[in-house]
Amino acid sequence: MRETPIGTPIRRLDAISKASGTQMYLSDYRFDGMLYSRMVRSTVARGRIAAINMPPLPDGYYFITHKDIPEGGVNELYMIKKDYRCFAEGDVRYIGETIGLLVGPDRGVLLDLEQGIVIEYEEGVPSISIEEGLACKGGPFVGDRNLFCDFTIDKGNIDEVLAKAYRVVEDEINTGWQEHVHLETNAAVAEKEGDKFIINISCQCPFYVRKSVAGLMNRPFEDIIVRQTTTGGAFGGKEHFPDILAGPLLVAVNKIGKPIQLVFDRHEDGAFSVKRHPSRTRFKTALDKDGNILGMDIDVVYNAGAYESCSYVVLQRGVFHAAGVYTIPVTRVRGRAVATNTFPSDAFRGFGAPQTLFAIEVHMCHLANELGIDPLELKKRYFNKKGDITVTNGHINDTVVLSEMLQQVMEASGYAQKAATYKPGSGKGIGISFYNHGGAFTGNGEQMIIKAKAKLHRRADGIVAILVGSTEMGQGLQTALAKIVARVLDVDQDRVVYDNPDTSCVADSGPTVASRSTMIVGKLLERAALEMKERWEEPGEIITQAEYQHPEGYPWDQSTFQGDAYITYGWGVCAVEVEVDPLTREVITKGVWSSHDVGVPIDELVVKGQIHGGIIQSLGYAAMEKLENTAKKGFKQVGLSDYIIPTSMDFPAQTATLVHNPYPYGPFGAKGMGELVFNGASAAFIDAVSRAVDTEIRSIPIPPETLTELMKHGA
Amino acid sequence: MTRKTVTCTINGKRREFSIDVRSSLSEMLRGEASLDSIKHGCDVGECGACTVLIDGRPFNSCIYLAVWAEGKEILTLEGLTDTKGTISDIQQAFMDEGAVQCGFCTPGFIMSSIPIITSDTPASREEIRKQVSGNLCRCTGYENIVNAIEKTQKKRIEERKGSGKK
């Protein structure tokens, strides 16, 4: 074995094609006879479709609707449940719901035709906000309460604790919608090869796409082949959302028989795509007379939009992370996902954890203010330790090294001195946040739902091919997995190849989500490589496979949400320093320092790249990414001039450090990390701004105009 | 639909195209010249993914009419690779510094960095950040991109000193 540590950077597998400009993305492929398409969508948030008035369609042009679904097919996209329709039928539930697909050879003509379609509606009264959804404004449209789910987890008896408390501090924290803004918009080309359907698609989870459309097309999985094309960013926005493109495209291909391309323009990708769930988190925290926290009653509501998609799962992760990195003696956490007439909320890096982690961090700061102590002093007292009981009455199994990480960040940032010197309201502030992220699927999901498999193939030419459904979307997965395999086999890195997956050729290693791919799929490949290494001297081709095995001793009951929600967590500490302009309330970020525990980094350059990008995305979430939704127009900020993401000038250089804390069940000790790095910077930023302007902030984002209003009128 | 002939130099070669006068330069370069390094990220000049150099200056080719390219010298990412297929130092630096993640913004960023690395006046990190601020990236947080540009700029200045050029 080589002696350099696994983390020593290598050249990314995808670097040369991307830096030389030869890398093809979906919109670069041209198929013979390929037609183009435009989605025709609902322009009202709630109502019945009274009439669809079409302009005359020239020869070779089609308008595909639910009426074109093949015989025996069902108007559904099967995500977690089968509640999501492929095409609106009868009624519409949100602005942007797919009604039909215009298909034809000329894009200009398609645009003209689209302008000529007049859809008449009998409009209903929509609910947009969490409050409107909970109040069933316009009448409930999901069950009798507009709730996709409502569950509570208890640790101890919170009612008793609240009744006996010396004082109870109440709080409410809100977070807004967030758009993924992957630079490559959603895109797919569907075609037919013989009697099989092919979908070439920019996506995270090729096997999800296949599952979602099989019932729609009334075909077995094997008849639908999904080929991932090189994906220009995803962040959760290409987890389930590609299903929304794949469904109508396949129905159209079945009818027309030619390859059809659907590429969203930027406006469509902003206005008509899934978003991060807005949230409202309420706390009732019981304190004793010495200021100790006795218990917390936490009420979490996420705005799920019009269809459930993965909201129940997102909410579970939010609920399980609701106490943050703190061990609170007694807790109750209630979670509700409320249906509204907005574009369905869905996966976004962090998957429900960022909202509640933000809320608990801000709430802890407010508690510290009530008690008159530095937030850091309060937070330190409750840090999770190995063996502590979690909100789901499971255990923290990790050796938690938050204190060591805190030390790194304190030294790099000068936190203690700055926190003492910058007076509240002085315009200068430093803030600090702590966060974690449970690795892989919640509870026993990896064992019960995913059942991941991984395959390695030593071909006749001696090259070893990684055959898994896990996808590269920019995060560096191909590099990480290929590195693990080359290391175990002790072969040159360039003898291991890993192409974009094709569902007809690779093992289903599960979706590329939940920060699970390096940790879970990487481990499977490590095992497959170990077997291959033992058989290395065999002549000819070798194929080895590994299937997921759940470690013993981590009980979980999915029906009651009791036990170890996660076997392990990644951990993070982040400090942010700001200056606030006294006149314009523009916030200038002066420094960003972080420390992360990702177990053992498989490639330090890749990991640092994730940290830098995740932290900037998180700062954008808190500082500038304002996204409003109105009943009449839907999302308001849809172009990149209106929906503001960080540029190279908005945030300064970062100092990022890592601690080594090997995870026994991960490849080379690695844990998940792609989402962790998003989970905390927003809270550190808001802590810093709150101190600088001496005003408590309970809602993000907080662009200068919002901060000005807040300081004028109070929270 | 009015068509017009546009003659320009693309990556050192003189080219002539008959185009719809409404076409953008990015449509002409992708559609007629098959230069697919030019990415359509927004089509309205907001993201920078389609950046090319026109007579040495970076432009968003999606909002530059193809007919305006008459007589111009255009450089795209494909033009940075030499005839033997060897990539340039700035491309190498993007690879070495981890400045490439999903890759969709990469061609535009590299093109926007050319005026910085070819300038005789060294730019500070702040100035580099300012000069590429028209290019959006959602993956990297920009840090490694700035590192790659800074490193290449320093290397080129050293090389020019070494070769006696000012």
Interface residues (C-beta under 8 A of the other chain):
Chain A: P9 R11 R12 D14 A15 I16 S17 K18 A19 S20 G21 T22 Q23 M24 Y25 S27 D28 H180 V181 H182 L183 E184 T185 T230 T231 G232 G233 A234 F235 D265 R266 M473 G474 Q475 G476 L605 V606 K608 G609 I611 H612 G613 G614 I615 I616 Q617 G639 L640 S641 I645 P646 T647 S648 M649 F651 A653 Q654
Chain B: D36 S37 K39 H40 G41 C42 D43 V44 E46 C47 A49 T76 L77 E78 T81 I87 Q91 Q92 F94 M95 D96 E97 G98 V100 Q101 C102 G103 F104 C105 T106 P107 I110 R125 I128 R129 K130 V132 S133 G134 N135 L136 C137 R138 C139 T140 G141 Y142 E143 N144 I145 V146
